[in-house]
């Protein structure tokens, strides 16, 4: 549920920035470019962090989900 909320928030921000880029007068676009550059720098850093987290995760440990709990009961694997 929490993941859906974050997704909706970021999609709304992206749509809002796109609409502002279309409708703002040219003098006010400078602020929007600063915000856009912030996300341009932030996204690759977050992507590398997510990739490293994925690669360093032990193969027996899955995210805590209903699937993981079912696997725990059937084969004795532990999820942390």
C-alpha positions in Angstrom: 0.0 0.0 0.0 2.8 2.4 0.9 4.5 1.8 -2.5 1.3 2.8 -4.3 1.1 6.0 -2.4 4.7 6.9 -3.3 4.1 6.0 -6.9 1.0 8.2 -7.1 2.9 11.1 -5.4 5.8 11.0 -7.8 3.6 10.6 -10.9 1.6 13.6 -9.7 4.8 15.6 -9.2 6.0 14.7 -12.7 2.7 15.7 -14.3 2.7 18.9 -12.3 6.2 19.8 -13.5 5.2 19.0 -17.1 2.2 21.3 -16.8 4.2 24.1 -15.2 6.8 23.8 -18.0 4.1 24.3 -20.6 2.1 27.1 -19.0 4.6 29.2 -17.0 6.0 32.3 -18.6 9.7 32.1 -19.7 10.9 34.2 -16.7 9.6 31.6 -14.2 11.0 28.5 -16.0 14.4 29.0 -14.3 13.1 27.7 -11.0 11.6 24.6 -12.7 14.9 23.9 -14.3 16.7 23.9 -10.9 14.2 21.4 -9.6 14.5 19.3 -12.7 18.3 19.2 -12.4 18.0 18.1 -8.7 16.1 15.1 -9.9 18.5 14.5 -12.8 21.3 14.2 -10.3 19.4 12.3 -7.6 17.9 9.5 -9.8 21.2 7.8 -10.9 22.4 7.8 -7.3 19.1 6.1 -6.1 19.3 3.7 -9.0 22.8 2.6 -8.1 21.8 2.2 -4.4 18.8 0.1 -5.4 21.0 -2.1 -7.7 23.6 -2.6 -4.9 20.9 -3.5 -2.4 19.5 -6.0 -4.9 22.9 -7.5 -5.7 24.0 -7.8 -2.1 20.8 -9.5 -0.9 21.3 -13.1 0.0 19.5 -15.5 -2.4 17.6 -17.3 0.4 16.1 -14.0 1.7 13.2 -12.5 -0.1 11.2 -9.4 0.7 8.8 -10.0 3.5 5.6 -10.8 1.6 2.8 -13.3 1.6 4.8 -15.4 -0.8 7.8 -15.4 1.5 5.7 -16.4 4.5 4.2 -19.3 2.5 7.8 -20.4 1.5 8.8 -20.3 5.2 6.2 -22.8 6.2 6.8 -25.1 3.3 10.7 -25.4 3.1 11.9 -23.8 6.3 13.7 -20.9 4.7 14.1 -17.8 6.9 13.4 -14.3 5.6 14.9 -11.4 7.6 
